[in-house]
Amino acid sequence: MIDQSSTFADAKKIWAIFEGDGIDIRNQMIFAGLLLTVFERFKVYVVEHVDGFFSNDITIVDGELLYRRADEFKKLIKERGHGEPGQHANKVFRAALVWFYDLHAISKEELDDVEKLYSLRNDIGHELYQIVADDQKTNIRVWDILLTFSIYVKIVRWWVKEVEASTDPDMTQEKFDATDFNATESMDTILLRNIISKTLTGIPEYDEMIALAEQYTSNSA
């Protein structure tokens, strides 16, 4: 039994490590892994697609497409890749995301959300111990995972509609009008959606959000 008069007796997170049931700690570890997984796949998609959009020099190595970065993208990185003090230093990703924002694929609010989520992603990568043990660190939420995933999906759907479908020579206006682009998924987002669902189902915070979303969809139908 721990002496409650100890210097950390009032530290809720540390106290929970020793005396709690472990559910909150376990969930934080699960949320951390999921957020990192979704965010890293999101980063890859955003950068690769902007790289591919500008590049005319593409090679295939071990079955993967490799792009030689075009001058237009390099210029965009130089001009739009810098963040504010304290923000992440990934200029390539920021510039690529700004490119999607400039084309109205995402909103300014979503652009700002990604900046905050990137900071959380960095905290997970370098300070997960503090997130679990330090009351001054904000917990990872289910919403952080779902928000990252929703912005990823939104960009995928915009890309399919505005780039792939719009430049497909076999896409007639009739086919375009009949396509439900709001239901478009990539193989990556399909896999991630299932990973998220099977990992989080049973966690009250997630179940409540899904129930609310289903109720909203039902009422809107």
Beta strands, then each sheet from edge to edge (+ up, - down):
strand 1: 58-61
strand 2: 64-67
sheet 1: 1+ 2-
end
